[in-house]
């Protein structure tokens, strides 16, 4: 610790950067490279195992379908009847019957080859009974006797066999059988199905399917298309696809099951999987040594390590230069303090060090300006208080004066005027009273009644106010002066004829998420165009209303703005009006922001 404590700040930063940034980054790069290489290899082997297992199952299903098709044809009723009678008594005695069954058999074979689409190029039937004429899918079984794969099939004594013929064997097979195929493949896959008699179990012939390897096996087995899959036919001791490993016969064993397994041969590793129903092994090759340098993880690790070293070098250079300028500025600050803050630091940089110099330069100006602003604020505040005291009116003087007027009117039989003056006094007291921004619904309703009493002087008792407000909501506080502008709006715009009356109804009810306030009148209402103008002006307060509306709906604008200000955008104010049939104003206030007194 003593060694570290004696170092300069630049040296401390460089040492800490080396110990806690550069070296850990290098170690992490090497660890990341090794770890990711192992994980990539494991993942690659797992994915290739799944891929080869799926490919093997798919091919096994295709070959099983071909085997099932050959068995279906071999045991079909027309073919068995035809070959059975031919086998027992000969068909030269029944030419009409023979031609009928032969046409049915040929039609069935053509249908199967066309619509099953299993990669079968040609299907032929080799019978053990003499034929008067070969052709049309029927051939003598004697043509197969000397062929190697047929001899191997007979020795196995199986009902079904699958063999892979190379180019030479394919040519011998076609020359011996005396027919050619439409397939362009030089190598073919032969599937042989024995046809036995129904009663004695004797062999009446063989169905031979000639399949194209390129149609059965996908492009993964085609080396010309970068395929690296290989299929090994155990019975034929031959393979199709990419190059097989050397000495493959010795590497494979009879205990292999259908699960993927691995074979190491030289520098290559083979992932193998054997078909469940056929002696065919599918394999894929990959290098035994995994070179992660070709993977993005190697590039990332190398870039990370290089960046750590380069970062340390550049950081060291940058820190040394930056602290040199900082030391210079500190010396200048000491000189400025010594000379009574009369000088400034030269601002030659735009980085953080330059910002320090800039902030230090404005510090002195800021201190003097703050002192001057403080003096000015105190002077202004004192003057404002004096003016407020000079212009302040004592509200009690107004209330007492209105009480005198009301009493005088009552003494002279002017009860309506007296009641109106008293109501006006209550309204004035409510408006001038400085008791906060909120008032109870009960207070708002009392003020509404007083307001109607005052206006009835002007309109000769043509106004009638009714309320429907439950007791449970009367102590709830809402923003002050909410009902008064709505009532004034209904009176001024609803009562246009001197010979009519106006009924205003106020209803307040709690809902699940909102409290609904409804002010409805049966006055003159508004036309659709007028209603659209009013609604548009509420949504766009910054735009100027038409001339006919200036000053008319100030109360509505005031309420709309205060609702949004106090209760957020969830508060809603809607207007419904029908010309000559009245207007309804609905206000919805969120219930979760309301409180009782």
C-alpha positions as semicolon CSV with decimal commas, in nm:
position;residue;x (nm);y (nm);z (nm)
1;X;0,000;0,000;0,000
2;X;0,287;0,238;0,070
3;X;0,411;0,187;-0,285
4;X;0,068;0,270;-0,426
5;X;0,018;0,567;-0,192
6;X;0,340;0,731;-0,311
7;X;0,239;0,716;-0,677
8;X;0,098;1,014;-0,863
9;X;-0,265;1,020;-0,970
10;X;-0,166;0,946;-1,331
11;X;0,035;0,642;-1,221
12;X;-0,247;0,521;-0,997
13;X;-0,499;0,538;-1,280
14;X;-0,265;0,353;-1,518
15;X;-0,191;0,080;-1,261
16;X;-0,560;0,033;-1,179
17;X;-0,647;0,025;-1,548
18;X;-0,385;-0,242;-1,608
19;X;-0,483;-0,456;-1,308
20;X;-0,860;-0,429;-1,325
21;X;-0,927;-0,370;-1,694
22;X;-0,656;-0,481;-1,932
23;X;-0,536;-0,802;-1,764
24;X;-0,889;-0,926;-1,674
25;X;-1,000;-0,854;-2,030
26;X;-0,714;-1,062;-2,169
27;X;-0,793;-1,352;-1,937
28;X;-1,160;-1,326;-2,019
29;X;-1,079;-1,330;-2,392
30;X;-0,882;-1,653;-2,359
31;X;-1,147;-1,810;-2,136
32;X;-1,423;-1,703;-2,374
33;X;-1,238;-1,852;-2,669
34;X;-1,184;-2,186;-2,496
35;X;-1,533;-2,206;-2,347
36;X;-1,715;-2,108;-2,662
37;X;-1,504;-2,345;-2,870
38;X;-1,607;-2,637;-2,650
39;X;-1,970;-2,533;-2,652
40;X;-1,972;-2,484;-3,027
41;X;-1,824;-2,828;-3,085
42;X;-2,074;-2,991;-2,848
43;X;-2,361;-2,803;-3,009
44;X;-2,238;-2,889;-3,358
45;X;-2,213;-3,259;-3,278
46;X;-2,557;-3,255;-3,115
47;X;-2,719;-3,077;-3,410
48;X;-2,551;-3,306;-3,662
49;X;-2,665;-3,607;-3,460
50;X;-3,025;-3,484;-3,470
51;X;-2,999;-3,402;-3,840
52;X;-2,857;-3,741;-3,938
53;X;-3,110;-3,923;-3,719
54;X;-3,397;-3,736;-3,885
55;X;-3,251;-3,798;-4,231
56;X;-3,212;-4,169;-4,154
57;X;-3,570;-4,199;-4,031
58;X;-3,699;-4,018;-4,339
59;X;-3,510;-4,249;-4,575
60;X;-3,617;-4,552;-4,372
61;X;-3,980;-4,444;-4,406
62;X;-3,942;-4,397;-4,784
63;X;-3,787;-4,741;-4,832
64;X;-4,048;-4,895;-4,602
65;X;-4,321;-4,739;-4,815
66;X;-4,161;-4,890;-5,128
67;X;-4,143;-5,226;-4,951
68;X;-4,509;-5,201;-4,851
69;X;-4,602;-5,111;-5,208
70;X;-4,419;-5,415;-5,345
71;X;-4,590;-5,637;-5,088
72;X;-4,931;-5,490;-5,176
73;X;-4,877;-5,561;-5,544
74;X;-4,735;-5,908;-5,477
75;X;-5,040;-6,011;-5,275
76;X;-5,299;-5,830;-5,485
77;X;-5,585;-6,049;-5,604
78;X;-5,545;-5,989;-5,981
79;X;-5,173;-6,072;-5,976
80;X;-5,217;-6,380;-5,754
81;X;-5,505;-6,511;-5,967
82;X;-5,313;-6,449;-6,285
83;X;-4,986;-6,606;-6,172
84;X;-5,165;-6,882;-5,975
85;X;-5,363;-7,012;-6,269
86;X;-5,066;-6,961;-6,494
87;X;-4,858;-7,157;-6,247
88;X;-5,108;-7,445;-6,216
89;X;-5,263;-7,488;-6,560
90;X;-5,111;-7,242;-6,804
91;X;-5,282;-6,946;-6,961
92;X;-5,272;-7,048;-7,328
93;X;-5,604;-7,222;-7,271
94;X;-5,776;-6,902;-7,152
95;X;-5,668;-6,617;-7,382
96;X;-5,962;-6,384;-7,304
97;X;-5,936;-6,433;-6,929
98;X;-5,558;-6,394;-6,947
99;X;-5,580;-6,067;-7,138
100;X;-5,836;-5,926;-6,890
101;X;-5,628;-6,001;-6,580
102;X;-5,308;-5,887;-6,748
103;X;-5,460;-5,547;-6,831
104;X;-5,580;-5,507;-6,469
105;X;-5,235;-5,589;-6,333
106;X;-5,058;-5,347;-6,568
107;X;-5,308;-5,071;-6,486
108;X;-5,254;-5,128;-6,112
109;X;-4,875;-5,111;-6,148
110;X;-4,890;-4,793;-6,359
111;X;-5,124;-4,630;-6,108
112;X;-4,896;-4,715;-5,816
113;X;-4,586;-4,582;-5,990
114;X;-4,757;-4,259;-6,096
115;X;-4,946;-4,161;-5,784
116;X;-4,733;-4,299;-5,501
117;X;-4,429;-4,097;-5,623
118;X;-4,171;-4,289;-5,422
119;X;-3,877;-4,251;-5,661
120;X;-3,944;-4,581;-5,844
121;X;-3,819;-4,563;-6,202
122;X;-3,935;-4,904;-6,325
123;X;-4,132;-5,201;-6,191
124;X;-4,106;-5,550;-6,344
125;X;-4,239;-5,894;-6,260
126;X;-4,013;-6,193;-6,316
127;X;-4,221;-6,514;-6,321
128;X;-4,098;-6,868;-6,260
129;X;-4,344;-7,008;-6,517
130;X;-4,270;-7,002;-6,889
131;X;-4,405;-6,703;-7,081
132;X;-4,515;-6,714;-7,441
133;X;-4,395;-6,358;-7,487
134;X;-4,193;-6,131;-7,255
135;X;-4,261;-5,764;-7,213
136;X;-4,530;-5,535;-7,068
137;X;-4,379;-5,565;-6,717
138;X;-4,353;-5,947;-6,731
139;X;-4,022;-6,129;-6,774
140;X;-3,883;-6,472;-6,712
141;X;-3,716;-6,527;-6,375
142;X;-3,440;-6,721;-6,552
143;X;-3,284;-6,388;-6,648
144;X;-3,198;-6,325;-6,279
145;X;-3,045;-6,662;-6,196
146;X;-2,683;-6,576;-6,275
147;X;-2,681;-6,226;-6,124
148;X;-2,483;-6,185;-5,800
149;X;-2,744;-5,988;-5,608
150;X;-3,016;-6,242;-5,697
151;X;-2,803;-6,531;-5,580
152;X;-2,739;-6,343;-5,256
153;X;-3,114;-6,286;-5,219
154;X;-3,193;-6,655;-5,266
155;X;-2,927;-6,757;-5,015
156;X;-3,078;-6,523;-4,755
157;X;-3,420;-6,689;-4,807
158;X;-3,601;-6,363;-4,731
159;X;-3,929;-6,243;-4,872
160;X;-3,783;-5,900;-4,946
161;X;-3,438;-5,771;-5,037
162;X;-3,271;-5,437;-5,112
163;X;-2,950;-5,407;-5,314
164;X;-2,738;-5,120;-5,444
165;X;-2,583;-5,175;-5,791
166;X;-2,289;-4,975;-5,914
167;X;-2,244;-4,870;-6,276
168;X;-2,099;-5,202;-6,393
169;X;-2,361;-5,411;-6,214
170;X;-2,637;-5,187;-6,349
171;X;-2,520;-5,241;-6,707
172;X;-2,499;-5,617;-6,653
173;X;-2,850;-5,622;-6,503
174;X;-3,001;-5,428;-6,794
175;X;-2,818;-5,636;-7,055
176;X;-2,920;-5,961;-6,889
177;X;-3,284;-5,865;-6,844
178;X;-3,310;-5,727;-7,193
179;X;-3,475;-5,394;-7,117
180;X;-3,364;-5,037;-7,052
181;X;-3,489;-4,779;-6,803
182;X;-3,576;-4,412;-6,834
183;X;-3,360;-4,325;-6,533
184;X;-3,047;-4,122;-6,603
185;X;-2,866;-4,268;-6,301
186;X;-2,574;-4,497;-6,366
187;X;-2,623;-4,659;-6,027
188;X;-2,957;-4,798;-5,914
189;X;-3,128;-4,939;-5,606
190;X;-3,313;-5,268;-5,657
191;X;-3,590;-5,386;-5,426
192;X;-3,699;-5,750;-5,473
193;X;-4,026;-5,889;-5,337
194;X;-4,099;-6,263;-5,362
195;X;-4,443;-6,369;-5,494
196;X;-4,560;-6,695;-5,336
197;X;-4,859;-6,913;-5,423
198;X;-5,157;-6,884;-5,191
199;X;-5,195;-7,257;-5,123
200;X;-4,861;-7,435;-5,140
201;X;-4,632;-7,141;-5,066
202;X;-4,428;-7,200;-5,383
203;X;-4,256;-6,907;-5,549
204;X;-4,444;-6,783;-5,855
205;X;-4,204;-6,500;-5,929
206;X;-4,049;-6,175;-5,809
207;X;-4,142;-5,809;-5,820
208;X;-3,834;-5,594;-5,888
209;X;-3,851;-5,218;-5,829
210;X;-3,571;-5,017;-5,988
211;X;-3,523;-4,691;-5,795
212;X;-3,319;-4,382;-5,870
213;X;-3,080;-4,298;-5,582
214;X;-3,096;-3,927;-5,665
215;X;-3,476;-3,931;-5,621
216;X;-3,469;-4,121;-5,291
217;X;-3,166;-3,960;-5,129
218;X;-3,165;-3,578;-5,088
219;X;-2,900;-3,344;-5,226
220;X;-2,702;-3,389;-4,902
221;X;-2,569;-3,709;-5,060
222;X;-2,460;-3,540;-5,384
223;X;-2,090;-3,441;-5,376
224;X;-2,138;-3,213;-5,677
225;X;-2,371;-3,000;-5,463
226;X;-2,136;-2,992;-5,161
227;X;-2,311;-3,285;-5,000
228;X;-2,115;-3,468;-4,727
229;X;-2,360;-3,749;-4,646
230;X;-2,288;-4,111;-4,731
231;X;-2,511;-4,421;-4,732
232;X;-2,352;-4,765;-4,681
233;X;-2,547;-5,068;-4,805
234;X;-2,435;-5,356;-4,586
235;X;-2,576;-5,632;-4,809
236;X;-2,419;-5,492;-5,125
237;X;-2,100;-5,374;-4,949
238;X;-2,124;-5,053;-5,150
239;X;-2,204;-4,692;-5,077
240;X;-2,372;-4,389;-5,228
241;X;-2,288;-4,024;-5,174
242;X;-1,968;-3,860;-5,049
243;X;-1,640;-4,047;-5,011
244;X;-1,664;-4,318;-4,741
245;X;-1,397;-4,366;-4,473
246;X;-1,127;-4,622;-4,551
247;X;-1,180;-4,976;-4,420
248;X;-1,544;-4,901;-4,347
249;X;-1,631;-5,271;-4,323
250;X;-1,403;-5,311;-4,024
251;X;-1,525;-4,997;-3,850
252;X;-1,892;-5,095;-3,852
253;X;-2,015;-5,370;-3,620
254;X;-2,330;-5,577;-3,601
255;X;-2,429;-5,446;-3,258
256;X;-2,507;-5,099;-3,389
257;X;-2,862;-4,980;-3,313
258;X;-3,066;-4,700;-3,468
259;X;-2,920;-4,435;-3,233
260;X;-2,644;-4,207;-3,368
261;X;-2,288;-4,327;-3,304
262;X;-1,940;-4,205;-3,394
263;X;-1,649;-4,352;-3,591
264;X;-1,301;-4,198;-3,586
265;X;-1,088;-4,256;-3,893
266;X;-0,767;-4,061;-3,935
267;X;-0,836;-3,690;-3,902
268;X;-1,207;-3,731;-3,966
269;X;-1,496;-3,816;-3,738
270;X;-1,808;-3,979;-3,880
271;X;-2,152;-3,944;-3,724
272;X;-2,345;-4,257;-3,818
273;X;-2,701;-4,381;-3,783
274;X;-2,839;-4,715;-3,901
275;X;-3,187;-4,762;-4,046
276;X;-3,432;-4,954;-3,833
277;X;-3,573;-5,179;-4,108
278;X;-3,282;-5,202;-4,353
279;X;-2,911;-5,283;-4,334
280;X;-2,817;-4,932;-4,444
281;X;-2,600;-4,694;-4,245
282;X;-2,618;-4,317;-4,301
283;X;-2,311;-4,117;-4,203
284;X;-2,183;-3,762;-4,209
285;X;-1,824;-3,645;-4,178
286;X;-1,657;-3,361;-3,994
287;X;-1,296;-3,282;-3,896
288;X;-1,184;-3,460;-3,581
289;X;-0,999;-3,143;-3,474
290;X;-1,227;-2,848;-3,423
291;X;-1,074;-2,527;-3,555
292;X;-1,251;-2,244;-3,380
293;X;-1,039;-1,990;-3,567
294;X;-1,294;-2,009;-3,845
295;X;-1,572;-1,926;-3,601
296;X;-1,693;-1,579;-3,497
297;X;-1,594;-1,653;-3,137
298;X;-1,225;-1,658;-3,231
299;X;-1,254;-1,325;-3,408
300;X;-1,440;-1,183;-3,109
301;X;-1,183;-1,307;-2,858
302;X;-0,892;-1,182;-3,068
303;X;-1,056;-0,844;-3,118
304;X;-1,133;-0,820;-2,746
305;X;-0,773;-0,895;-2,646
306;X;-0,631;-0,653;-2,903
307;X;-0,873;-0,386;-2,794
308;X;-0,773;-0,428;-2,429
309;X;-0,404;-0,377;-2,508
310;X;-0,470;-0,083;-2,739
311;X;-0,705;0,068;-2,484
312;X;-0,441;0,058;-2,213
313;X;-0,185;0,229;-2,438
314;X;-0,418;0,503;-2,555
315;X;-0,558;0,557;-2,205
316;X;-0,210;0,604;-2,063
317;X;-0,119;0,863;-2,328
318;X;-0,448;1,047;-2,288
319;X;-0,431;1,059;-1,908
320;X;-0,078;1,198;-1,911
321;X;-0,169;1,478;-2,151
322;X;-0,494;1,561;-1,974
323;X;-0,341;1,582;-1,629
324;X;-0,061;1,801;-1,761
325;X;-0,320;2,060;-1,867
326;X;-0,505;2,016;-1,537
327;X;-0,192;2,090;-1,338
328;X;-0,138;2,404;-1,544
329;X;-0,494;2,523;-1,474
330;X;-0,456;2,457;-1,101
331;X;-0,150;2,679;-1,089
332;X;-0,344;2,955;-1,268
333;X;-0,631;2,922;-1,017
334;X;-0,392;2,970;-0,729
335;X;-0,256;3,283;-0,894
336;X;-0,610;3,422;-0,952
337;X;-0,705;3,365;-0,587
338;X;-0,390;3,540;-0,476
339;X;-0,476;3,846;-0,692
340;X;-0,831;3,887;-0,560
341;X;-1,028;3,709;-0,839
342;X;-0,947;3,979;-1,091
343;X;-0,814;3,751;-1,365
344;X;-0,954;3,458;-1,566
345;X;-0,823;3,124;-1,689
346;X;-0,762;3,111;-2,067
347;X;-1,030;2,891;-2,229
348;X;-0,839;2,696;-2,494
349;X;-1,008;2,353;-2,470
350;X;-1,363;2,226;-2,529
351;X;-1,348;1,906;-2,320
352;X;-1,420;1,858;-1,949
353;X;-1,098;2,033;-1,849
354;X;-1,198;2,326;-2,067
355;X;-1,541;2,321;-1,901
356;X;-1,376;2,345;-1,560
357;X;-1,192;2,657;-1,673
358;X;-1,511;2,800;-1,821
359;X;-1,715;2,730;-1,506
360;X;-1,444;2,881;-1,288
361;X;-1,444;3,195;-1,503
362;X;-1,820;3,246;-1,473
363;X;-1,815;3,169;-1,099
364;X;-1,703;3,520;-1,004
365;X;-1,959;3,685;-1,233
366;X;-2,229;3,456;-1,094
367;X;-2,153;3,549;-0,733
368;X;-2,180;3,923;-0,799
369;X;-2,496;3,883;-1,008
370;X;-2,658;3,667;-0,738
371;X;-2,590;3,933;-0,476
372;X;-2,741;4,200;-0,700
373;X;-3,047;3,983;-0,780
374;X;-3,103;3,915;-0,409
375;X;-3,106;4,285;-0,329
376;X;-3,345;4,356;-0,617
377;X;-3,582;4,074;-0,515
378;X;-3,600;4,196;-0,157
379;X;-3,673;4,550;-0,275
380;X;-3,942;4,434;-0,519
381;X;-4,106;4,212;-0,256
382;X;-4,121;4,497;-0,006
383;X;-4,280;4,727;-0,262
384;X;-4,536;4,461;-0,359
385;X;-4,635;4,410;0,003
386;X;-4,683;4,783;0,050
387;X;-4,902;4,807;-0,260
388;X;-5,108;4,504;-0,150
389;X;-5,171;4,668;0,187
390;X;-5,268;4,993;0,018
391;X;-5,521;4,830;-0,217
392;X;-5,654;4,567;0,021
393;X;-6,029;4,587;0,086
394;X;-6,170;4,450;0,405
395;X;-6,428;4,182;0,303
396;X;-6,616;4,224;0,632
397;X;-6,701;4,582;0,539
398;X;-6,865;4,453;0,218
399;X;-7,059;4,180;0,402
400;X;-7,183;4,428;0,664
401;X;-7,290;4,677;0,397
402;X;-7,487;4,409;0,207
403;X;-7,654;4,306;0,535
404;X;-7,765;4,668;0,587
405;X;-7,911;4,680;0,233
406;X;-8,091;4,349;0,285
407;X;-8,239;4,460;0,617
408;X;-8,354;4,792;0,472
409;X;-8,527;4,619;0,180
410;X;-8,700;4,376;0,416
411;X;-8,826;4,660;0,639
412;X;-8,987;4,823;0,337
413;X;-9,161;4,507;0,217
414;X;-8,908;4,415;-0,054
415;X;-8,868;4,051;0,054
416;X;-8,754;3,925;-0,285
417;X;-8,493;4,201;-0,312
418;X;-8,381;4,133;0,043
419;X;-8,344;3,763;-0,026
420;X;-8,151;3,835;-0,346
421;X;-7,913;4,072;-0,169
422;X;-7,856;3,808;0,101
423;X;-7,792;3,546;-0,167
424;X;-7,548;3,780;-0,338
425;X;-7,369;3,828;-0,009
426;X;-7,338;3,453;0,032
427;X;-7,198;3,423;-0,322
428;X;-6,953;3,706;-0,259
429;X;-6,842;3,555;0,071
430;X;-6,793;3,215;-0,099
431;X;-6,593;3,367;-0,386
432;X;-6,373;3,595;-0,176
433;X;-6,311;3,342;0,099
434;X;-5,951;3,222;0,065
435;X;-5,982;2,866;0,191
436;X;-5,800;2,676;-0,083
437;X;-5,863;2,545;-0,432
438;X;-6,125;2,286;-0,337
439;X;-6,476;2,300;-0,193
440;X;-6,733;2,040;-0,097
441;X;-7,019;1,951;-0,328
442;X;-7,253;2,074;-0,055
443;X;-7,093;2,423;-0,066
444;X;-7,113;2,431;-0,445
445;X;-7,484;2,343;-0,432
446;X;-7,558;2,617;-0,174
447;X;-7,382;2,869;-0,396
448;X;-7,583;2,743;-0,694
449;X;-7,912;2,805;-0,509
450;X;-7,794;3,157;-0,414
451;X;-7,699;3,227;-0,775
452;X;-8,047;3,130;-0,899
453;X;-8,204;3,358;-0,636
454;X;-7,996;3,651;-0,761
455;X;-8,079;3,587;-1,128
456;X;-8,451;3,552;-1,052
457;X;-8,454;3,926;-0,975
458;X;-8,353;3,988;-1,335
459;X;-8,578;3,723;-1,492
460;X;-8,885;3,761;-1,263
461;X;-8,874;3,411;-1,112
462;X;-8,854;3,242;-1,454
463;X;-8,566;3,021;-1,330
464;X;-8,621;2,695;-1,145
465;X;-8,339;2,480;-1,002
466;X;-8,375;2,116;-0,894
467;X;-8,104;1,883;-0,766
468;X;-8,057;1,510;-0,735
469;X;-7,749;1,461;-0,519
470;X;-7,711;1,170;-0,272
471;X;-7,603;1,255;0,081
472;X;-7,301;1,024;0,054
473;X;-7,129;1,251;-0,201
474;X;-7,205;1,594;-0,053
475;X;-6,889;1,597;0,162
476;X;-6,663;1,508;-0,132
477;X;-6,432;1,790;-0,237
478;X;-6,413;1,909;-0,598
479;X;-6,241;2,207;-0,754
480;X;-6,400;2,536;-0,649
481;X;-6,632;2,734;-0,882
482;X;-6,727;2,428;-1,091
483;X;-7,109;2,460;-1,090
484;X;-7,140;2,841;-1,095
485;X;-7,007;2,892;-1,455
486;X;-7,225;2,606;-1,581
487;X;-7,540;2,763;-1,431
488;X;-7,453;3,106;-1,572
489;X;-7,395;2,946;-1,913
490;X;-7,738;2,779;-1,903
491;X;-7,911;3,103;-1,797
492;X;-7,739;3,332;-2,047
493;X;-7,774;3,100;-2,349
494;X;-8,080;2,895;-2,259
495;X;-8,331;3,166;-2,163
496;X;-8,365;3,380;-2,477
497;X;-8,737;3,464;-2,470
498;X;-8,883;3,687;-2,196
499;X;-9,208;3,490;-2,183
500;X;-9,057;3,148;-2,118
501;X;-8,921;2,973;-1,812
502;X;-8,599;2,778;-1,767
503;X;-8,562;2,461;-1,564
504;X;-8,208;2,362;-1,464
505;X;-8,148;2,022;-1,310
506;X;-7,824;1,923;-1,135
507;X;-7,757;1,554;-1,071
508;X;-7,443;1,404;-0,920
509;X;-7,392;1,030;-0,886
510;X;-7,092;0,807;-0,816
511;X;-6,996;0,548;-1,079
512;X;-6,747;0,262;-1,058
513;X;-6,444;0,458;-1,180
514;X;-6,578;0,813;-1,206
515;X;-6,809;1,059;-1,042
516;X;-7,060;1,202;-1,289
517;X;-7,183;1,563;-1,266
518;X;-7,472;1,650;-1,498
519;X;-7,617;1,998;-1,556
520;X;-7,924;1,982;-1,782
521;X;-8,156;2,264;-1,892
522;X;-8,461;2,283;-2,117
523;X;-8,356;2,607;-2,277
524;X;-8,302;2,712;-2,639
525;X;-8,010;2,472;-2,702
526;X;-7,761;2,498;-2,988
527;X;-7,760;2,411;-3,356
528;X;-7,526;2,131;-3,473
529;X;-7,288;2,382;-3,631
530;X;-7,277;2,592;-3,317
531;X;-7,220;2,285;-3,102
532;X;-6,933;2,176;-3,328
533;X;-6,771;2,520;-3,293
534;X;-6,792;2,506;-2,914
535;X;-6,650;2,152;-2,894
536;X;-6,372;2,241;-3,138
537;X;-6,279;2,549;-2,934
538;X;-6,251;2,334;-2,619
539;X;-6,012;2,091;-2,790
540;X;-5,810;2,370;-2,955
541;X;-5,791;2,652;-2,699
542;X;-5,492;2,813;-2,871
543;X;-5,701;2,900;-3,179
544;X;-5,926;3,209;-3,185
545;X;-6,302;3,148;-3,160
546;X;-6,541;3,308;-3,410
547;X;-6,648;3,664;-3,337
548;X;-6,987;3,553;-3,215
549;X;-6,827;3,339;-2,950
550;X;-6,573;3,581;-2,808
551;X;-6,637;3,612;-2,434
552;X;-6,941;3,387;-2,446
553;X;-6,797;3,054;-2,334
554;X;-6,513;3,174;-2,115
555;X;-6,663;2,981;-1,824
556;X;-6,664;2,653;-2,021
557;X;-6,303;2,706;-2,129
558;X;-6,205;2,781;-1,771
559;X;-6,372;2,465;-1,640
560;X;-6,226;2,251;-1,919
561;X;-5,871;2,373;-1,852
562;X;-5,902;2,332;-1,475
563;X;-6,039;1,977;-1,511
564;X;-5,739;1,876;-1,721
565;X;-5,500;2,058;-1,488
566;X;-5,630;1,916;-1,159
567;X;-5,754;1,571;-1,267
568;X;-5,527;1,492;-1,568
569;X;-5,647;1,383;-1,910
570;X;-5,879;1,123;-1,761
571;X;-6,127;1,396;-1,664
572;X;-6,385;1,454;-1,936
573;X;-6,627;1,735;-2,024
574;X;-6,887;1,660;-2,291
575;X;-7,172;1,872;-2,427
576;X;-7,497;1,746;-2,579
577;X;-7,743;1,996;-2,721
578;X;-8,050;1,995;-2,944
579;X;-8,170;2,321;-3,089
580;X;-8,486;2,451;-2,911
581;X;-8,477;2,149;-2,677
582;X;-8,207;2,226;-2,423
583;X;-7,844;2,148;-2,342
584;X;-7,677;1,885;-2,121
585;X;-7,323;1,918;-1,987
586;X;-7,159;1,604;-1,848
587;X;-6,844;1,605;-1,635
588;X;-6,661;1,285;-1,537
589;X;-6,399;1,311;-1,260
590;X;-6,178;1,006;-1,177
591;X;-6,295;0,854;-0,851
592;X;-5,947;0,768;-0,726
593;X;-5,846;1,136;-0,695
594;X;-6,151;1,251;-0,501
595;X;-6,136;1,302;-0,124
596;X;-6,386;1,387;0,144
597;X;-6,361;1,696;0,363
